[in-house]
Amino acid sequence: MGEIQEVQLQIRCKLYPHLPTLSSCQESAGVQGKVASDEAFPTKLRSSNRIRQYNWWFRVILYAFFLLSGQAVATLLGRLYYDKGGSSKWMATLVQSSGFPVLFAPLFIFKVYSPESSSTVITSKASPSVFALTLVYLSLGLMFAGDNMMYSNGLLYLPVSTYSLLCATQLAFNAIFSYFLNSQKLTPFIFNSLVLLTISASLLAAEPNSADTTKVSKGKYVIGFLCTLGASAGYSLLLSLTQLAFQKVIKKETITAVLEMQIFPSLVATCVCVVGIFASGDWKHLKKEMNEYAEGKVSYVMTLVWTAITWQISSVGTVGLILEATSLFTNVISTLGLPIIPIFAVIFFHDKLSGIKVVAMFLSLWGFVSYIYQHYIDNGKTKETTTDVDLKEEKL
């Protein structure tokens, strides 16, 4: 009987590390047989686990809403900036990271009212050193700046519909990076998703007369295509490295960790963009650009301000989902919003939604559903395992 209780304890500790261990219950009760005969413990176990699941889903839904809404609005505003007279790629890159000061207020509130001692910690090791954190934030910030610049080039030379559908390839790139960096398994459904997204991108590359909708040369269209593809790969690598940083360096599951992971790399990326604006001489033309903006000076400023804010909202959702789930799951949620953007692009920017783009959109959605189904299977297996453990505990 003692061996059965020991195995039962090991299973319970792996599945529910937050609950009291058998030894702690024994010490509080004073006798060993008390815990073994406590019939209420499995019920409390399931109740506590159910509450944790509800809280997890609430956080995931909230972060997903931030990601999807911020991504859609920021992309459309970025296209609006170019369409109404904006031409500075450095300015378009800057607004993707410069909105981080709006996060200082919630960071202060959560630091005051949600102390670190009450949060969940991934490991029991000591907090990371200042040098390690600085290295993480600096590396991610530099990658963030370079990735944003490629996205800015892509959005400048491509129609919004083509741009957003190309961004769906980031799921395929992320699956590959997650396999090597985050030990993500590549199941048949995930592999099917990669193939479909690759075909979708290939169709867009082969589409005739795609450059006509943005009135750019074929050469610039190719540059925009390659930049968007490269940015998708860079973004996927950034997500996988962020997940790795949470696991290996930060080791905390707190909202303050999410905000800090967004604020400090954004600060580095913003500094890089400011240097780029002055080094390239773009700052000399910004006043003229604002004066000649088709919708007026106020609209010019508000377009940039709201683009910056919505990108921060999207980024907080991204980092939050990485912390709560995985980088690949985060990319799946991000991909879910991409087919919506071409529809808005047709309405607001009169992009041509050709037959090839419709097929590419369908393949992107198919790839997304394929991955979601794999996640559904994995989730079902997890619930089945948990139920079996609980039933065995009740019988014992």
For each residue, the residues with C-beta under 8 A, 3 or more apart:
1: 4 5 36
2: 5 6
3: 6 7
4: 1 7 8 396
5: 1 2 8 9 22 35 36 396
6: 2 3 9 10
7: 3 4 10 11
8: 4 5 11 12 392 393 396
9: 5 6 12 13 21 22
10: 6 7 13 14
11: 7 8 14 15 389
12: 8 9 15 16 19 22 45 389 393
13: 9 10 16 17 21
14: 10 11 17
15: 11 12 49 386 389
16: 12 13 19 45 48 49
17: 13 14
18: 48 52 120
19: 12 16 45 48
20: 24 25
21: 9 13 24 25
22: 5 9 12 25 26 35
23: 26 27
24: 20 21 27 28
25: 20 21 22 28 29 34 35 38 41
26: 22 23 29 30 31 32 34 35
27: 23 24 30
28: 24 25
29: 25 26 34 35
30: 26 27 34
31: 26 34
32: 26 35 36
33: 36 37
34: 25 26 29 30 31 37 38
35: 5 22 25 26 29 32 38 41
36: 1 5 32 33 396
37: 33 34
38: 25 34 35 41
39: 42 43 394
40: 43 44
41: 25 35 38 44 45 393
42: 39 45 46 390 393 394
43: 39 40 46 47
44: 40 41 47 48
45: 12 16 19 41 42 48 49 390 393
46: 42 43 49 50 390
47: 43 44 50 51
48: 16 18 19 44 45 51 52
49: 15 16 45 46 52 53 386
50: 46 47 53 54
51: 47 48 54 55
52: 18 48 49 55 56
53: 49 50 56 57
54: 50 51 57 58
55: 51 52 58 59
56: 52 53 59 60 324
57: 53 54 60 61
58: 54 55 61 62
59: 55 56 62 63 320 324
60: 56 57 63 64 321 324 325
61: 57 58 64 65
62: 58 59 65 66 317 320
63: 59 60 66 67 316 317 318 320 321 324
64: 60 61 67 68 317 321 333
65: 61 62 68 69 317
66: 62 63 69 70 313 314 316 317 320
67: 63 64 70 71 314 317 318 321 330 333 334 337
68: 64 65 71 72 317 333 334 336 337 340
69: 65 66 72 73 310 313 314
70: 66 67 73 74 310 311 312 313 314 315 316 317
71: 67 68 74 75 314 334 337
72: 68 69 75 76 337 340 341 344
73: 69 70 76 77 306 310
74: 70 71 77 78 96 307 310 311 314
75: 71 72 78 79 155 160 163 164 341
76: 72 73 79 80 160 341 344 345 348
77: 73 74 80 81 303 306 307 310
78: 74 75 81 82 92 95 152 155 307
79: 75 76 82 83 155 160 163 345 349
80: 76 77 83 84 303 348
81: 77 78 84 86 91 92 303 304 307
82: 78 79 86 87 92 155 156
83: 79 80 349
84: 80 81 293 294 295 299 300 303
85: 289 292 293 294
86: 81 82 91 92 289 293 300 303
87: 82 285 289
88: 91 92 277 282 285 286 289
89: 92 93 149 152 153 156 282
90: 93 94 149 273 276 277 280 282
91: 81 86 88 94 95 277 282 286 304
92: 78 81 82 86 88 89 95 96 152 155 156
93: 89 90 96 97 145 148 149 151 152 273 276
94: 90 91 97 98 270 273 274 277
95: 78 91 92 98 99 304 307 308 311
96: 74 92 93 148 151 152 269 307 308 311
97: 93 94 100 144 145 148 266 269 270 273 311
98: 94 95 266 270 273 308
99: 95 102 266 308 309 310 311 312
100: 97 103 104 262 263 266 267 270 312
101: 104
102: 99 105 309 312
103: 100 106 107 259 262 263 312 316
104: 100 101 107 108 263
105: 102 108 109
106: 103 109 110 255 259
107: 103 104 110 111 256 259 260 263
108: 104 105 111 112
109: 105 106 112 113
110: 106 107 113 114 254 255 256 259
111: 107 108 114 115 256
112: 108 109
113: 109 110
114: 110 111 118 119 254 255 256
115: 111 118 119
116: 119 252 254 256
117:
118: 114 115
119: 114 115 116 252 253 254 256
120: 18 252 253 254
121: 124 251 252 253
122: 246 247 251 252 253
123: 251
124: 121
125: 251
126:
127: 251
128: 132 133 249 250 251
129: 132 133
130: 133 134
131: 134 135
132: 128 129 135 136 249
133: 128 129 130 136 137 249 250 264
134: 130 131 137 138
135: 131 132 138 139
136: 132 133 139 140 245 249 250
137: 133 134 140 141 261 264 265 267 268
138: 134 135 141 142 268
139: 135 136 142 143 241
140: 136 137 143 144 238 241 242 245 261 265 268
141: 137 138 144 145 264 265 266 267 268 269 272
142: 138 139 145 146 268 269 272
143: 139 140 146 147 234 237 238 241
144: 97 140 141 147 148 238 265 266 268 269
145: 93 97 141 142 148 149 268 269 272 273
146: 142 143 149 150 234
147: 143 144 150 151 231 234 235 238
148: 93 96 97 144 145 151 152 231 269 273
149: 89 90 93 145 146 152 153 276
150: 146 147 153 154 227 228 230 231 234
151: 93 96 147 148 154 155 227 228 231 235
152: 78 89 92 93 96 148 149 155 156
153: 89 149 150 156 157 223 224 227 228
154: 150 151 157 158 163 166 224 225 227 228 231
155: 75 78 79 82 92 151 152 158 160 163 224 228
156: 82 89 92 152 153 224
157: 153 154 214 216 220 221 223 224 225 227
158: 154 155 162 163 166 210 214 221 224 225 228
159: 162 163 210 213 214 345 349 351 352
160: 75 76 79 155 163 164 341 342 344 345 349 351
161: 164 165 341 342 345 346 351 352 353 357
162: 158 159 165 166 204 207 210 213 225 351 357
163: 75 79 154 155 158 159 160 166 167 224 228
164: 75 160 161 167 168 338 339 341 342 345
165: 161 162 168 200 201 204 338 339 342 357 360 361 364
166: 154 158 162 163 169 201 204 225 228 229 232
167: 163 164 170 228 231 232 335 338
168: 164 165 171 197 200 201 335 338 339 364 367 368
169: 166 172 173 197 198 200 201 229 232 233
170: 167 173 174 232 233 235 236 331 334 335
171: 168 174 175 193 194 197 236 328 331 332 334 335 367 368 371
172: 169 175 176 193 194 197 198 367
173: 169 170 176 177 232 233 235 236 237
174: 170 171 177 178 236 239 240 327 328 331
175: 171 172 178 179 184 186 190 193 194 328
176: 172 173 179 180 194 236
177: 173 174 180 181 182 236 237 239 240 327
178: 174 175 181 182 183 184 240 243 326 327 328
179: 175 176 182 183 184 185 186
180: 176 177
181: 177 178 240 241 243 244
182: 177 178 179 240 243 244 247 326 327 328
183: 178 179
184: 175 178 179 326 328
185: 179 190
186: 175 179 190 191 194
187: 190 191 374
188: 191 192
189: 192 193 370 371 373 374 377
190: 175 185 186 187 193 194 370 371 374
191: 186 187 188 194 195
192: 188 189 195 196 367 370
193: 171 172 175 189 190 196 197 367 368 370 371 374
194: 171 172 175 176 186 190 191 197 198 367
195: 191 192 198 199 367
196: 192 193 199 200 363 364 366 367 370
197: 168 169 171 172 193 194 200 201 363 364 367
198: 169 172 194 195 201 202
199: 195 196 202 203 363
200: 165 168 169 196 197 203 204 360 361 363 364 367
201: 165 166 168 169 197 198 204 205 229 360
202: 198 199 205 206
203: 199 200 206 207 356 359 360 363
204: 162 165 166 200 201 207 210 225 356 357 360
205: 201 202 225
206: 202 203 356
207: 162 203 204 210 354 356 357
208:
209: 212
210: 158 159 162 204 207 213 221
211: 214 215 216 217 218 220 221
212: 209 215
213: 159 162 210 351 352
214: 157 158 159 211 221
215: 211 212
216: 157 211 220 221 224
217: 211 220 221
218: 211 221 222
219: 222 223
220: 157 211 216 217 223 224
221: 157 158 210 211 214 216 217 218 224 225
222: 218 219 225 226
223: 153 157 219 220 226 227
224: 153 154 155 156 157 158 163 216 220 221 227 228
225: 154 157 158 162 166 204 205 221 222 228 229
226: 222 223 229 230
227: 150 151 153 154 157 223 224 230 231
228: 150 151 153 154 155 158 163 166 167 224 225 231 232
229: 166 169 201 225 226 232 233
230: 150 226 227 233 234
231: 147 148 150 151 154 167 227 228 234 235
232: 166 167 169 170 173 228 229 235 236
233: 169 170 173 229 230 236 237
234: 143 146 147 150 230 231 237 238
235: 147 151 170 173 231 232 238 239
236: 170 171 173 174 176 177 232 233 239 240 327 331
237: 143 173 177 233 234 240 241
238: 140 143 144 147 234 235 241 242
239: 174 177 235 236 242 243 318 322 327 328 330 331
240: 174 177 178 181 182 236 237 243 244 327
241: 139 140 143 181 237 238 244 245
242: 140 238 239 245 246 261 319 322 327
243: 178 181 182 239 240 246 247 322 326 327
244: 181 182 240 241 247 248
245: 136 140 241 242 248 249 250 261
246: 122 242 243 249 250 251 252 257 261 322 323
247: 122 182 243 244 251
248: 244 245 251
249: 128 132 133 136 245 246
250: 128 133 136 245 246 257 261
251: 121 122 123 125 127 128 246 247 248
252: 116 119 120 121 122 246 256 257
253: 119 120 121 122 257 323
254: 110 114 116 119 120 257 258
255: 106 110 114 258 259 320
256: 107 110 111 114 116 119 252 259 260
257: 246 250 252 253 254 260 261 323
258: 254 255 261 262 316 319 320 323
259: 103 106 107 110 255 256 262 263 316
260: 107 256 257 263 264
261: 137 140 242 245 246 250 257 258 264 265 319
262: 100 103 258 259 265 266 312 315 316 319
263: 100 103 104 107 259 260 266 267
264: 133 137 141 260 261 267 268
265: 137 140 141 144 261 262 268 269
266: 97 98 99 100 141 144 262 263 269 270 312 315
267: 100 137 141 263 264 270 271
268: 137 138 140 141 142 144 145 264 265 271 272
269: 96 97 141 142 144 145 148 265 266 272 273
270: 94 97 98 100 266 267 273 274
271: 267 268 274 275
272: 141 142 145 268 269 275 276
273: 90 93 94 97 98 145 148 269 270 276 277
274: 94 270 271 277 278
275: 271 272 278 279
276: 90 93 149 272 273 279 280 282
277: 88 90 91 94 273 274 280 282 283 286
278: 274 275 281 282 283
279: 275 276
280: 90 276 277
281: 278 284 285
282: 88 89 90 91 276 277 278 285 286
283: 277 278 286
284: 281
285: 87 88 281 282 288 289
286: 88 91 277 282 283 289 290
287: 290 291
288: 285 291 292
289: 85 86 87 88 285 286 292 293 300
290: 286 287 293 297 300 301
291: 287 288 297
292: 85 288 289
293: 84 85 86 289 290 296 297 299 300
294: 84 85
295: 84 299 300 303
296: 293 299 300
297: 290 291 293 300 301
298: 301 302
299: 84 293 295 296 302 303
300: 84 86 289 290 293 295 296 297 303 304
301: 290 297 298 304 305
302: 298 299 305 306
303: 77 80 81 84 86 295 299 300 306 307
304: 81 91 95 300 301 307 308
305: 301 302 308 309
306: 73 77 302 303 309 310
307: 74 77 78 81 95 96 303 304 310 311
308: 95 96 98 99 304 305 311 312
309: 99 102 305 306 312 313
310: 69 70 73 74 77 99 306 307 313 314
311: 70 74 95 96 97 99 307 308 314 315
312: 70 99 100 102 103 262 266 308 309 315 316
313: 66 69 70 309 310 316 317
314: 66 67 69 70 71 74 310 311 317 318
315: 70 262 266 311 312 318 319
316: 63 66 70 103 258 259 262 312 313 319 320
317: 62 63 64 65 66 67 68 70 313 314 320 321
318: 63 67 239 314 315 321 322 330 334
319: 242 258 261 262 315 316 322 323
320: 59 62 63 66 255 258 316 317 323 324
321: 60 63 64 67 317 318 324 325 329 330 333
322: 239 242 243 246 318 319 325 326 327 330
323: 246 253 257 258 319 320
324: 56 59 60 63 320 321
325: 60 321 322 329 330
326: 178 182 184 243 322 329 330
327: 174 177 178 182 236 239 240 242 243 322 330 331
328: 171 174 175 178 182 184 239 331 332 371
329: 321 325 326 332 333 375
330: 67 239 318 321 322 325 326 327 333 334
331: 170 171 174 236 239 327 328 334 335
332: 171 328 329 335 336 368 371 372 375
333: 64 67 68 321 329 330 336 337
334: 67 68 71 170 171 318 330 331 337 338
335: 167 168 170 171 331 332 338 364 367 368
336: 68 332 333 339 368
337: 67 68 71 72 333 334 340 341
338: 164 165 167 168 334 335 341 364
339: 164 165 168 336 342 343 361 364 365
340: 68 72 337 343 344
341: 72 75 76 160 161 164 337 338 344 345
342: 160 161 164 165 339 345 346 351 353 357 361
343: 339 340 346 347 353
344: 72 76 160 340 341 347 348
345: 76 79 159 160 161 164 341 342 348 349 351
346: 161 342 343 349 350 351 352 353
347: 343 344
348: 76 80 344 345
349: 79 83 159 160 345 346
350: 346
351: 159 160 161 162 213 342 345 346
352: 159 161 213 346 357
353: 161 342 343 346 357 358
354: 207 357 358
355: 358 359
356: 203 204 206 207 359 360
357: 161 162 165 204 207 342 352 353 354 360 361
358: 353 354 355 361 362
359: 203 355 356 362 363
360: 165 200 201 203 204 356 357 363 364
361: 165 200 339 342 357 358 364 365
362: 358 359 365 366
363: 196 197 199 200 203 359 360 366 367
364: 165 168 196 197 200 335 338 339 360 361 367 368
365: 339 361 362 368 369
366: 196 362 363 369 370
367: 168 171 172 192 193 194 195 196 197 200 335 363 364 370 371
368: 168 171 193 332 335 336 364 365 371 372
369: 365 366 372 373
370: 189 190 192 193 196 366 367 373 374
371: 171 189 190 193 328 332 367 368 374 375
372: 332 368 369 375 376
373: 189 369 370 376 377
374: 187 189 190 193 370 371 377 378
375: 329 332 371 372 378 379
376: 372 373 379 380
377: 189 373 374 380 381
378: 374 375 381 382
379: 375 376 382 383
380: 376 377 383 384
381: 377 378 384 385
382: 378 379 385 386
383: 379 380 386 387
384: 380 381 387 388
385: 381 382 388 389
386: 15 49 382 383 389 390
387: 383 384 390 391
388: 384 385 391 392
389: 11 12 15 385 386 392 393
390: 42 45 46 386 387 393 394
391: 387 388 394 395
392: 8 388 389 395 396
393: 8 12 41 42 45 389 390 396
394: 39 42 390 391
395: 391 392
396: 4 5 8 36 392 393
